Amino acid sequence: MNDQGARRLNLSKEKEEFHFLGRGMDINDPGLTISDKSVDGILHFSHHAMATVFEVFIHGEDPVYARQAAHEAFQEVDRLEQELSRYIPNSDISCLNALAPSGEMLLAPDAFDCLSLALRYSTETNGAFDVTVGALMNVLLTRDKQLKRPSEEEVRQAKERTGMHHLRLNEAEQSVKVLDVVPQIDLGAIGKGYAVDRLIALLKEWDVGSVLVHGGTSSVFARGAIPGHKGWPVTLSSPSSPDIVLARLDVAEFGLGGSGVKKGRHIIDPRTASPVPGGRAAWVKAESATCADAISTACMVMTKEEIAQFSAAHPQVQMLLVETLEEGKETVYRYGFPGDEDASARLTANIS
């Protein structure tokens, strides 16, 4: 996830406004904005974890109690990072990546749950979402998402290590077995969304009724509402033209996830082992932040026809796609996502 948005967040008790950028976006303007600045009593807490900033916004609670609840939530983020990060030695995922072929290990509950969800979303997207794409990314892309020039043999070997079919999950034992080859698992595409969902669940146990949590400025979930709204009011704007409003939402009991790849950058399609040019952004409204993260990531490599087919099969998941054309114009595509149907025309006119 790109943390540029986190550095631009304007957050305080005096001015309740903040912006979200999508995962991987390298753009200059916000995509999501909390649109009501007039509400008093919103408490803000932030914490650095998973190489980004997590923030909790709580309304209507005693400040001391809210601070204690947020502290517990951030401790949960730190605990999850110890399980899920492949960059931490001896984390469950690091140990899994180090197994020999045919190796098997027990996973901690959250690591198993997150990996199980990754398998589910990989199946539902026909492989467009895949957390085993790490080997391909190392071979095909530089750290700033520019293309490398690998040999055919390097690509072949990386492709052989890609795919959820290399893993067997045993729900009864909470274990995972590596089959013929060892894939390189990276839960970064859903780890922050998963953490947001876990924080929301923990804060519910604390009886915090009105709360919004985001991780990395692109994984969002909210419960309850602030006064005058049915949830937490959010305005979704064009990534390149923030004065063009694409949607206004009251976020309550659902997740939002954003992904994007700048024009000139690339992302790997795990199904073909080929780089896909950037110039696309997606926002997804779903039952959880984890789901929204996964599907918005898949939208980066799925064709518009594949997205339409997914939408028809999963009407509860709503998607908004913004695509930059060769001439620099942007077009908006909606797949059940609420908003202004005329935004595409206004967006094109705005940047012509």
Buried (B, 14 or more C-beta within 10 A) or exposed (E): BBBEBBEBBEBEEEEBBBBBBBBBBBBEBBBBBBBBEEBEBBBBBBBEBBEBBBBBBBBBBEEEBBBEBBEBBBEBBBBBBBBBBBEEEEBBBBBBBEBEEEBEBEBBEBBBBBBBBBBBBBEBBEBBBBBBBBBBBBBBBEEEBEEEEBEEEBBEBBBBBBBBEBBEBEEEEBBBBBEEEBBBBBBBBBBBBBBBBBBBEBBEEBEBBBBBBBBBBBBBBBBBBBEEBEBBBBBBBBBBBBEBBBBBBBBBEBBBBBBBBBBEBBBBBBBEBBBBEBBBBBBBBBBBBBBBBBBBBBBBBBEEEBBBBBBEEBEEBBBBBBBBEEEEBBBBBBBBBBBBEEBBEBBBEBBE
